[in-house]
Each structure stands twice: as structure tokens, then as C-alpha cells.
């Protein structure tokens, strides 16, 4: 067994990678019995339920396979690895196989981890396959439970900073100030911003991938349609602009929803094409980091039924809207919280975020939003442990 070093445990990474158990090994993982779940649709005429409750840990094995069909010159591949260890996710070991030169890379600024592979121009069929094990549970905020120890002030300051796609001044701050008018507490501010995103934005199915998250352009043009990387980024940017530390959490759905909502799950675990999904967290005084996902409210409103639901007061939407303020279902794996990612050894541009496989060759950067052309496949299995 060959073990690759997991990288430095720097001060910048401690906020999100405490007690990390991730090890990357060039070997097959031991065999385990698998359980495959299937979505149970919401029954017609019934009152829908969506009430994730923490307490039950689930274990998943997630495999990403990349095959470069038409290599040109030196080929480079970067695969995000789960690097989140928290009260709701444990990132365990990862195994890989490849015919290239591989090593693990760390973004010390944000704690993101990735497996990097490089293939010589003589390699006719470059491939890279990574299998990661994680444990995850649902999260639901106990609003009566106060945080015993506050977060490190330097960490909170870090999550107030603007990024290339998340400015915190100008129209972003003006929008947030208007939306939070009258709010006195952190919770009230977060609730008003969450409600503003749900009420003023919408899911746009035609957007490629998960969107780009260019929130300034969204607000300036008034085009507030998008997907999770747009809508949740907007929530995060609005929060930061009024002093609420916030961050996007980038990941992928790995199993169907237990509550029957088709749009809230990875329903084909054998092929999680398009299952990438980012959520959000905001730090609230006395409560700590709290999960949020207004983008999934918009997704259910637009795509759960054949008719676009325009109000969050619809009975199908009410439980989703209520419970995604403060929580989410544990059928999802987080990769990282990284913005403005510089891919090591890359000749291409900086990424706004790292949620998809990335690759480049002599012709340039491959299209991560086109898995069939790029030729990558992601699948998941739930483990019986």
C-alpha cells in the first residue's frame, strides 16, 4: 500500500479540516455489502413531508472515472476530493488507480483537496479513477441550543472577504441593506436574506452545469435566474456584505431523497450526471455555522412538478422552504468550500469553484459541464457497515 501525504495542516485550513481522517491510497478498497435506495415519489393528495433530522449516519462510496478519449500533448486532470470534516460529514479514505503520474494537492487557503494526474503525450488512453468513502447525516438547526465556544475571529474575518465572483460592495451591499431593513439580530438578517433570494430569484433549467455564481452581473442586469452556484452564491454574497460570515459548500447528491422529492436527490446512483450541487452556510452569533439552501427551494418550485410553482406558500413548497433554512438532508456529499481555485500545474484560468472534474491538454481546458464529451462518470453506493 502506497500512502500519499495529506498535506500541511496550516492555520488557514484548521477551520474546516479539524481531525481529518482522509488518506489517499493507490489500492482497491475492501469489499463491502452495498445498499441501493430508490426515490419514493410524493403521493398525490397527501401532505408532503420534508423534515431532515440528524442522528443517523450513512456511509457512501463515491467513484469518479475519467477517460481522455482524444489526448493531445500532455494531459492534466484534477478531481475534487471530499475534504470536509464536521458535525454532519466525515471524509474518510480515498483509493485510486491510473496510468498517469498522480499526487494529492492541497489548496492551503481554503482547505480544498484534489487528486492531480499528469499523462505524457505518448499515453494513448489516459484514465484516472478515484473512489472515496464518506459518512454523512442530515442536519437541522436547534435554534434553542447556544454555541459553547465561538469561532476563531480570524476565521470569521476570512469568510467576510469578497472574491472575484462575490463582491461585497456596490449593488450587492445595497441589495442586502434593503432586504435586511428592520432586522436586529443575525438570525433575522439571515432569514430576510434567505426569504429575499427565494422570493426574487428563480431556477433557470437552461443554465449550464450549476451556473457560474457571478452575483454582481445578476443584480446589475436584473437577470436573477440561475442554478445553485448562482442562487446560493447570491445568498452568501449578500450575507457577507452585511457582516454575516458565509460560504458556499460545493458537493454532489449521492442518493435519492427519503422524502419523495425527486429534485432533491441523486436518483440514479449508478450515473450521477448533473448531480453536482452546492449549498451554503452562514455563521450566526451564538449558534455557529448554520446550513442554508434557498437554491433548492427554487429548484422544487420550478421543476418538481410539470407546472412552475410561483409561491413558497404552496403546500408542496412549505416544508422545503422551512427546513432548508437551518438544515439539509444527508443524501449529499461535500467536497470543499473553495473559491478562486488555482489548479496546480495548470496553464488555464483560475476556477471560481472546484465542484467538477477538470482537465486540460495541448488544446486547452476541457469542458467540465459536458461529461459525455469530457468523458467522465460519477457513481455512488451506500455501504452496509
N, C-alpha and C positions, 0 to 999 in steps of 0.2 A: 504494500500500500504506500503510495506516494502522497504526502501531505503538502499542500501549498500554503505558505504563511498567510495568515489572515490580515496582515497589515498593521499599522501602528494604531494604538488606542489613544488618539490625541484628545486634547481638551475639547476641540470643536465637535468631536463625534460622540462624546460621552452622553449628551442629552438624549440620544436615540438608540445607542448601541450598548447600553449597560448590560453586563453579563452575557454578552453574545456567545452563543454556542456553535456558531457556523464554522464548519470545516469543509474544505474543498478537497475531494479525493479522486484520484484517477482510477476508479474501480467501479464495478457494478454494486448497487445497493442490495442488501439481503432481501430475499423474497418475503413478502407479507401477504396475508389474505386481503383482498380488496372488496369494497362495497360500493356499488354504483347506485346513485339515487336518481329518481326521475321527478320532474315537476308535477305538482298536483294543482290543476287549474282552479281558480276561484269559481265555486259553483254558482250558477245563475240563480238569482233570487235570494242569496244568502248575504249576511252582513260580513264583509271581508275583514280579516284579521291580519294585522301586521304588528307584532309586538315582540321583537327580539329580546331575549333575556339571557344575560351572561350566566356562566356556571357549568356549561357542558363544552369541554374541549374536543375539537375534531382534528384529526390528523390527515393531511393530504400529501400526495406525492405528485409534483408538477413537473412535466417533461417538456422541454423545448428542443426541437430538432431543426437545424439549419443545413440545407444543401445548396451549395452555389452551383447552379446549372451551367452558367456560361462565364467561367472565370476569365478575367482579363488582367494580366500582370499580377502583381502582389495583391492578395485579397486579405482584408481585415474584417473581423466580426467582433461585436460587443454584445453580450447578453446580460441584461439586468439580473441580479441575484437577490433573493429576499434578504434584507439586512435589517429588518425591524424586529426588535425585541421589546415587548411592552406588556401591559396587563391584558392585552387582547390578542397578541400574536407572539409565537416563539419560532424564530428562524433556526432550523436545525442544520443537518448536514446536506451537502450537495455533491453528487458524483457526476463525472463527465467522461466522455470519450470523443476523440477527434484524431484526424490525420494531419493536424497542424501543430504549430508551436503555441502552447497555451499558458496563461498565467492569470491569477486573480489580480484585479486592480481596485484600488480604493480612491474615492473622492473624499479626502480628509475633511473638506469644508462642510460637506453635508452628510457624510456617512454612507453614501451610496456605494454599493459594491457591484462589480461586474466581472464576468469572465471574458478575457480577451484572447482571441485566437488569430494567428497570422499564418497565411498559406503562401508558399513560394509559387512563382509563376509557372513552375513545372508541374504543380499538382493539378491533375485533370478533374478531380471530383472532390473538392473541399467539402468537409462536413464537420459539424460540431453538434453534440447532443449533451444537454445538461438536465439532470434530474435533481430536484430539490425537495426536501421534506420540511413541512411547516406544521405547526399546530395553531389553530385559531378558534376563537369563541366570539359569540355576539357581544356587543357592548350596549349598555343602556345607562344613562347617567342617573345616579342617585342624587337628586338635587338637594337633599337634606344632609348629605354627608360632606363634611368640610375636610379640606386637604390638610393633612398633618404638617407637611413641610412644603414650603413654597419653592417654585422652580428657581434655579440659579438666575440672577438678574442679567448676566451676560448672555445666557441662552435666550431669554425673553427678548433682549435687545436685538439679537440676531434675527428673530422671527418677526421683527418690525421693519426690517430693511426692505427697500424696493429692489426689484430685479428688473431685468431687461423687459419682461412682459408684464410685470406687476408694479407700475409706478404708484406712488402713494400721495402724489400732489395733484394739482390741477383739477381736472374734471373728476378724477377718482375721489379725491378728498371732498370736493363739493357735493358729489352724489351721496357719499356716505354721511356727511353732516346733515344734509336734507333728510335722509332716510332715518337718522337716529335722533332727530329733533325731539326733545322732551324726555329722552332716556336718561336715567340717573345711574344705573348700575351696569356692570359688564354684561350681565345676563340680559338685561333689557336692550342694550345695544346690539348684542348678537342676535336676539330674537327679531328685532326690527330689520336688521340687515338680511337675515335669512328670509323673512317674510317679503322683503323688497325683491330679492332675487326670484323667489317663487312667483310673485305677482307680476313682475316686469320682464322677465326673460322667458324663453321657451326652447324646447328641444327642437333642433333642426336636423332631421334624419339625413339630409343630403350632405352635411358636413363630413369631410373625410376623417377617418380614424376617430379620435376623441376630441378633435379640434386642436387649436394652437394656443389658446389662452392669452391672446393679445387684448387685454381688457380696455386699454385706452382707446384703441380703434373701435371697439364695440360701443363704448359710450359716446365717442365723438360722432360716429356715423348713425347712432340710434339703431343699429342692427344688433339686436340683443338675442338673436337665435344662435344656438350652438350646441355643443355636447359637453360632457363632464369636464374636460380640460379647459373649457371656456367658462361655463357657468360656475363651477366651484372655484376656479381661479378668480372670478369676479368677486365672489363672496370673500375669499382670502384677502384680495387686494383692498376691498372696502373695509374689512376689519382692521388691517394694518394701518390704514390711513387715519383711523380714529383711535389708535393706541391699543388695539387688541392684538396681541401676538397671534399669528395664524399661519397655517402651512397646508399645502396640498400633500396628499398621501397617494402615491401612484402605485397601482397594482392591477390585479386581474380577477374576475369572477371565476371560481373553480367548481361550483356546484349549483344546482337549481335552488330557488328559494323554497324554504319549508312552508311558506305562507301562500303559495299558489300564484304569486305574481310572476308571470313569465319574464317580464322585462327586468326583474331584479335578481336574475340568476344566470349562471353559465349552464345552459340547458343541455348542450351536447358536450359532455365532459371528454369525449374522445377527440373532439376538434373544437377548441376554444377560439375559433376565428372571430375576431371582433369583440372578444370578451374583456378586453382591457378596460379598466375603469379607475378613475381617481376619485378620492373622497377628500374631505377637509377636516382639519382640527383647529380649534380656537382655544386659547388659554384664557380662562375666566378666573378672576381673583377669588380665592377660597375654594375653588372646585378643581383646578388643574386643567389638563388638556381634555377637551370635550369633543366627541365626534359629531360631524355635521355632513349632510349630503343633500342640499337643495336641488342639485342637478338630477338626482334620481326621482325626486318628486316630479320634476318637469318631464322626465322620461316616461313615467307611468301616465301622466296626464296626456301625453302626445301619442304613445304607442301601445299602451296596454290593451286598448280596445280599438275597434275599427273607426270609432268616432273620436276626434280630438276633444278631450275634456278641457274646458277653459277655466274652470274654477276649482280651487283647492277645497271647497266645501262639498264637493261631490262625495257620496259615501265611499266610493272606491279609493278616493284620494286621502280622505281624512286621516286614517290610521298611519298611512305612509308619511304624510306631512308632519304629523305629530311626533312620530317616533324616530324620524331621521333628523330631528332637532335634538341632539344628545346621544345618538346611537346609530348602530347599523347591524346588519345580520352577518354572522360569521361564516358566510359561504364565499369569502373573498380573501385573497392573499395580497398583502402589501409588499412592494419591492423597496421603496425608498421615499424620501421627501425632498429629492434633489431638484433644484432649479439651476439653469445656466450651466449645464454639464459640458465640460471639455473632455471629449473622448481621448484617452491617452493614445499617442502614436497616430492620431488621425490627421489627415490633411484637409478635412472638411470643416464646416462651420460648427459653432457651439450649438448644442441642443437646448431647447427651452426646458425639456424634462426628459427623463430616461424611463420609459414605460414599455417600449417596443424593442425588439431586436434591431440592431443597427449594423450596417456593413458598408464597405466601400472597396472599390478596386480601381484599376487604372482609368476607368471611365468616370469615376466619381462616386458619390454616395448613392446607395440603393434606396428604393422607396419603401420605408418601413410600414407604410399603410397599405401595401399591396403584397400580402403574404403569399399569394399564388405565384406572382412574378419574382418576388424576392426568394421564394421557396423556403418558407419556414412553417412549422406546425407546432402548436402547443396543446397539450392534453393534461388531464388530471385524473387521479384516482383517490378515492377516500380509503384510508387504511383501517383495518380492524386490528387494533393494538390492545 
